[in-house]
Amino acid sequence: MTIEYPAAYWKDYELLDSGHGEKLERFGRYVLRRPEPKALWAPSLGESEWKRLTHVVFRPGAGFGKAGKEDSGTWDRLRKMEDQWGIVYNGDRDPETHAASDLHLSLRLGLTSFKHVGVFPEQAANWEYIFKETSRLVRINKANGLPAPKVLNLFAYTGAATLSAKAAGADVTHLDSVRQVVTWARENMERSGMEGVRWVVEDALKFARREARRGNLYQGIILDPPAYGHGPDGEKWKLDELLFDLLKNVASILSPRDSFLVLNLYSNGYSAMLGETVVREAFGLKGEPGFDEVPGHDGAFIQLQSGELALRDRFGKVLPLSIFVRLKR
């Protein structure tokens, strides 16, 4: 299992401090104070310093403690700031050559009623992996006279992962059940100077089942399902009950050769090993958990990686936020 962090080269995001169930973050020129249940320790800075630095603080509302609504609330501005603003992600650098990445994203942020601002910064490590693996597939397809690889992003939110695949040259389908966030993702595409993403507003499980029936295949599949949610027609989503069914369908539409899968999970109580095991079972993979390579159905080895995405504040405290599983063929 590995722990991954956003690159130190990312200048538009920083976790300043964390503790007492909160985190203090800088997104571009603004500093936000938000609840973070996993920050069980004491903050390194005093309360007066937190107040001095903060532009806006999130106050949990009536949904606090209720499944699926625990992040609802309101923002209390302490200093003047805009409702919407932008940040830039210019990618990581090669650890050996220090050469800059070709991944460049321009993302619009905003204060929402559910604590979120349109980007999950710990996901930067996944963006880098998606960009790298999609670039690999583009080279393979080009060498074999094949079209651009098809990549499917389920539960795609505001599209940073979508645009990471698009920037590498993929034919990308972006799916989310909320039309407003799909519109937000389209705006991020335009801000980033890209075009040509396929936008779908639909329930992810329904879409995966239909693609499986049609025999459609993708060389890359990304999924970041919530613990609870609803489809555009009121379909209920509960991660514990539906994740395995979703992954079984995803397994049937992921190309058996030259492909990758990225699964990300935020649900409290889910471990990296649990995520790896459910992927192994859904894909029918053999071997012992924790090994980097496992045998597939045809005897070819598959790379399987699991771990945690985390943030590190200025004082070295590590805040783990999600678990990931990555499969590579």
C-alpha positions as CSV (number, residue, x, y, z in Angstrom):
1,M,0.0,0.0,0.0
2,T,1.2,3.5,-0.9
3,I,0.4,7.0,0.3
4,E,0.4,9.7,-2.3
5,Y,0.2,13.5,-2.0
6,P,-0.3,16.4,-4.4
7,A,3.0,17.6,-5.9
8,A,5.0,20.2,-4.1
9,Y,5.1,22.1,-7.4
10,W,1.4,23.0,-7.2
11,K,1.4,26.6,-6.1
12,D,-2.3,27.3,-6.1
13,Y,-3.2,24.9,-3.3
14,E,-1.8,24.4,0.2
15,L,-3.1,22.8,3.4
16,L,-2.0,25.4,6.0
17,D,-3.0,23.6,9.2
18,S,-5.4,21.0,10.5
19,G,-6.8,19.8,13.8
20,H,-9.8,19.8,16.1
21,G,-12.0,18.5,13.3
22,E,-11.1,21.2,10.8
23,K,-8.7,22.1,8.0
24,L,-7.3,25.4,6.9
25,E,-6.7,25.5,3.2
26,R,-5.5,28.0,0.6
27,F,-7.0,27.8,-2.8
28,G,-5.3,30.4,-5.0
29,R,-5.6,33.7,-3.2
30,Y,-8.3,32.7,-0.7
31,V,-8.1,30.8,2.6
32,L,-11.0,28.5,3.6
33,R,-11.8,26.9,6.9
34,R,-13.9,23.7,6.6
35,P,-14.9,20.8,8.9
36,E,-12.7,17.7,8.6
37,P,-13.8,14.8,10.8
38,K,-10.5,13.0,10.2
39,A,-8.4,15.8,11.8
40,L,-8.4,14.3,15.3
41,W,-5.3,16.1,16.6
42,A,-4.7,19.6,17.8
43,P,-3.9,22.3,15.3
44,S,-0.4,23.7,15.2
45,L,-1.5,27.4,14.9
46,G,-3.6,29.2,17.5
47,E,-7.2,30.2,17.0
48,S,-6.2,33.9,16.5
49,E,-3.9,32.9,13.6
50,W,-6.6,30.8,12.0
51,K,-9.0,33.8,12.2
52,R,-6.4,36.1,10.8
53,L,-5.7,34.0,7.8
54,T,-9.3,32.9,7.0
55,H,-11.4,34.5,4.3
56,V,-14.5,32.3,4.7
57,V,-15.5,29.5,7.2
58,F,-18.1,26.8,6.5
59,R,-20.8,26.4,9.2
60,P,-22.5,22.9,9.2
61,G,-26.3,23.2,8.9
62,A,-29.4,21.2,9.6
63,G,-28.0,18.2,7.6
64,F,-25.0,17.7,9.9
65,G,-24.8,14.1,11.0
66,K,-27.4,12.9,8.5
67,A,-26.4,10.3,6.0
68,G,-26.0,11.9,2.6
69,K,-26.5,15.4,3.9
70,E,-23.8,15.7,6.5
71,D,-21.8,18.2,4.4
72,S,-24.7,20.7,4.1
73,G,-24.4,24.2,5.6
74,T,-23.5,27.8,4.9
75,W,-20.4,29.9,4.4
76,D,-19.6,32.8,6.7
77,R,-17.3,35.4,5.1
78,L,-14.8,36.9,7.4
79,R,-12.9,38.9,4.7
80,K,-13.9,40.1,1.3
81,M,-13.8,37.5,-1.5
82,E,-15.5,36.5,-4.7
83,D,-18.2,33.8,-4.9
84,Q,-16.3,32.2,-7.8
85,W,-12.6,32.2,-8.6
86,G,-10.1,30.1,-10.5
87,I,-6.9,28.1,-9.8
88,V,-4.4,26.5,-12.1
89,Y,-2.9,23.0,-11.9
90,N,0.3,22.7,-14.0
91,G,1.2,19.1,-13.2
92,D,4.0,17.4,-11.4
93,R,7.6,17.3,-12.5
94,D,9.7,14.3,-13.4
95,P,11.5,13.2,-10.2
96,E,14.8,12.5,-12.1
97,T,14.9,15.2,-14.8
98,H,12.6,17.8,-13.1
99,A,11.0,18.4,-16.5
100,A,7.6,20.0,-16.3
101,S,4.5,17.9,-17.0
102,D,2.3,18.5,-20.1
103,L,-0.8,18.4,-17.9
104,H,-2.3,21.9,-17.5
105,L,-5.7,22.5,-16.0
106,S,-7.6,25.7,-15.3
107,L,-10.4,25.1,-12.8
108,R,-13.2,27.3,-11.6
109,L,-14.0,27.1,-7.9
110,G,-17.1,28.3,-6.0
111,L,-18.7,28.1,-2.6
112,T,-21.4,25.4,-2.6
113,S,-24.0,24.6,0.1
114,F,-22.3,21.2,0.6
115,K,-18.9,22.3,1.9
116,H,-17.2,21.6,-1.5
117,V,-15.6,24.1,-3.8
118,G,-15.4,22.2,-7.0
119,V,-12.1,20.4,-6.6
120,F,-10.6,17.8,-4.3
121,P,-6.9,18.7,-4.2
122,E,-5.8,15.3,-2.9
123,Q,-7.0,13.9,-6.2
124,A,-4.0,15.4,-8.0
125,A,-2.1,12.2,-7.6
126,N,-4.9,10.4,-9.5
127,W,-4.9,13.1,-12.2
128,E,-1.2,12.5,-12.8
129,Y,-1.8,8.7,-13.0
130,I,-4.6,9.1,-15.4
131,F,-2.6,11.5,-17.6
132,K,0.4,9.1,-17.6
133,E,-1.6,6.0,-18.3
134,T,-3.7,7.6,-21.0
135,S,-0.5,8.9,-22.7
136,R,0.8,5.4,-22.7
137,L,-2.3,4.1,-24.4
138,V,-2.3,6.8,-27.0
139,R,1.3,5.8,-27.9
140,I,0.3,2.1,-28.1
141,N,-2.8,2.8,-30.2
142,K,-0.9,5.1,-32.6
143,A,1.9,2.5,-33.1
144,N,-0.8,0.0,-34.0
145,G,-2.8,2.3,-36.3
146,L,-5.7,2.4,-33.8
147,P,-7.9,5.5,-32.9
148,A,-7.5,7.4,-29.7
149,P,-8.3,5.3,-26.5
150,K,-11.8,5.6,-25.1
151,V,-11.9,6.7,-21.5
152,L,-15.0,6.7,-19.3
153,N,-15.3,8.8,-16.2
154,L,-18.2,7.8,-13.9
155,F,-19.4,10.1,-11.0
156,A,-17.2,12.6,-12.8
157,Y,-18.1,15.8,-10.8
158,T,-16.4,18.9,-12.2
159,G,-14.1,17.1,-14.5
160,A,-10.4,17.4,-13.4
161,A,-9.9,13.6,-14.0
162,T,-11.9,13.9,-17.3
163,L,-9.6,16.7,-18.5
164,S,-6.5,14.8,-17.4
165,A,-7.4,12.0,-19.8
166,K,-8.5,14.5,-22.5
167,A,-5.2,16.4,-22.2
168,A,-3.3,13.1,-22.9
169,G,-5.3,12.6,-26.1
170,A,-8.2,10.3,-25.2
171,D,-11.7,10.2,-26.5
172,V,-13.5,10.9,-23.2
173,T,-17.0,10.3,-21.9
174,H,-17.8,12.3,-18.8
175,L,-20.8,11.0,-16.8
176,D,-22.5,12.5,-13.7
177,S,-26.1,12.4,-12.5
178,V,-26.2,16.2,-11.6
179,R,-26.6,18.4,-14.6
180,Q,-25.3,21.5,-12.8
181,V,-21.9,19.8,-12.2
182,V,-21.7,18.6,-15.7
183,T,-22.2,22.2,-16.8
184,W,-19.4,23.2,-14.4
185,A,-17.1,20.5,-15.9
186,R,-17.8,21.8,-19.4
187,E,-16.7,25.3,-18.2
188,N,-13.5,23.8,-16.8
189,M,-12.9,22.2,-20.2
190,E,-13.3,25.5,-22.0
191,R,-11.1,27.3,-19.4
192,S,-8.4,24.7,-19.9
193,G,-8.4,25.2,-23.7
194,M,-9.8,21.8,-24.6
195,E,-12.8,20.5,-26.5
196,G,-14.6,17.4,-27.6
197,V,-15.6,15.7,-24.4
198,R,-18.8,13.6,-24.5
199,W,-21.2,14.8,-21.7
200,V,-23.7,12.4,-20.2
201,V,-26.2,13.1,-17.4
202,E,-27.3,9.7,-16.2
203,D,-27.2,7.1,-13.4
204,A,-23.7,5.5,-13.5
205,L,-24.9,1.9,-12.8
206,K,-27.6,2.1,-15.5
207,F,-25.1,3.4,-18.0
208,A,-22.5,0.7,-17.2
209,R,-25.2,-2.0,-17.5
210,R,-26.3,-0.7,-20.9
211,E,-22.8,-0.5,-22.2
212,A,-22.1,-4.0,-21.0
213,R,-25.2,-5.3,-22.9
214,R,-24.1,-3.4,-26.0
215,G,-20.6,-4.9,-25.8
216,N,-18.9,-1.5,-25.7
217,L,-15.4,-1.4,-24.4
218,Y,-13.2,1.4,-22.8
219,Q,-9.4,1.4,-22.4
220,G,-9.7,3.5,-19.3
221,I,-12.4,3.7,-16.6
222,I,-12.4,6.1,-13.7
223,L,-14.9,6.0,-10.9
224,D,-15.3,8.0,-7.7
225,P,-18.6,6.9,-6.3
226,P,-20.2,8.7,-3.3
227,A,-21.4,6.9,-0.1
228,Y,-24.9,8.1,-0.9
229,G,-26.5,9.7,-4.0
230,H,-29.4,10.0,-6.4
231,G,-29.6,9.6,-10.2
232,P,-31.3,12.2,-12.5
233,D,-34.5,10.2,-12.3
234,G,-34.4,9.7,-8.5
235,E,-32.5,6.4,-8.6
236,K,-31.0,5.8,-5.1
237,W,-27.3,5.0,-4.7
238,K,-25.9,3.4,-1.6
239,L,-22.2,2.5,-1.9
240,D,-22.3,-0.5,0.4
241,E,-25.1,-2.1,-1.6
242,L,-24.2,-1.3,-5.2
243,L,-20.4,-1.0,-5.4
244,F,-19.8,-4.7,-6.2
245,D,-22.5,-4.8,-8.9
246,L,-21.1,-1.6,-10.5
247,L,-17.6,-3.0,-10.5
248,K,-18.8,-6.3,-12.1
249,N,-20.3,-4.3,-14.9
250,V,-17.2,-2.1,-15.2
251,A,-15.1,-5.3,-15.5
252,S,-17.1,-6.4,-18.5
253,I,-16.6,-3.1,-20.3
254,L,-12.9,-2.5,-19.6
255,S,-10.7,-3.7,-22.5
256,P,-8.9,-6.9,-21.6
257,R,-5.6,-5.5,-23.1
258,D,-3.9,-2.2,-22.9
259,S,-6.3,-0.6,-20.3
260,F,-6.5,0.9,-16.8
261,L,-9.0,1.4,-14.0
262,V,-8.9,4.0,-11.2
263,L,-11.3,3.5,-8.3
264,N,-11.5,6.2,-5.6
265,L,-13.5,5.9,-2.4
266,Y,-14.2,8.4,0.4
267,S,-16.5,6.4,2.5
268,N,-15.5,6.3,6.2
269,G,-14.5,2.8,7.3
270,Y,-13.3,1.7,3.9
271,S,-9.7,0.6,3.8
272,A,-7.3,0.3,0.8
273,M,-7.3,-3.5,1.3
274,L,-11.1,-3.6,1.2
275,G,-11.1,-1.6,-2.0
276,E,-8.4,-3.9,-3.5
277,T,-10.4,-7.0,-2.5
278,V,-13.6,-5.9,-4.0
279,V,-11.8,-5.0,-7.3
280,R,-10.1,-8.4,-7.3
281,E,-13.4,-10.2,-6.8
282,A,-15.2,-8.2,-9.4
283,F,-12.5,-8.8,-12.0
284,G,-11.9,-12.4,-11.0
285,L,-8.2,-11.9,-10.2
286,K,-6.1,-14.5,-8.4
287,G,-3.2,-14.1,-6.1
288,E,-2.5,-12.7,-2.6
289,P,-3.7,-9.2,-1.7
290,G,-0.9,-6.6,-1.6
291,F,1.1,-8.0,-4.5
292,D,1.8,-5.5,-7.3
293,E,1.2,-8.1,-10.1
294,V,-1.5,-10.7,-10.2
295,P,-2.4,-13.3,-12.8
296,G,-5.5,-12.5,-15.0
297,H,-7.8,-15.0,-16.7
298,D,-5.5,-15.6,-19.7
299,G,-2.3,-15.9,-17.5
300,A,-1.0,-12.4,-18.4
301,F,-0.1,-10.4,-15.3
302,I,-2.0,-7.3,-14.2
303,Q,-0.6,-4.6,-12.2
304,L,-2.7,-3.8,-9.1
305,Q,-2.0,-1.0,-6.7
306,S,-3.9,0.3,-3.7
307,G,-3.2,3.0,-1.2
308,E,-4.4,6.3,0.3
309,L,-4.5,9.9,-1.0
310,A,-3.6,12.4,1.7
311,L,-2.6,16.0,2.3
312,R,0.3,17.2,4.5
313,D,0.0,20.5,6.2
314,R,2.8,23.0,6.8
315,F,3.7,21.3,10.1
316,G,4.0,17.8,8.7
317,K,0.7,16.4,9.9
318,V,-0.7,13.9,7.4
319,L,-4.4,14.0,6.7
320,P,-5.6,10.8,4.9
321,L,-8.7,11.5,2.9
322,S,-9.5,8.7,0.5
323,I,-8.4,5.3,-0.7
324,F,-7.6,4.3,-4.3
325,V,-7.2,1.1,-6.3
326,R,-5.5,1.2,-9.7
327,L,-5.5,-1.7,-12.2
328,K,-3.3,-1.7,-15.3
329,R,-3.2,-4.1,-18.1
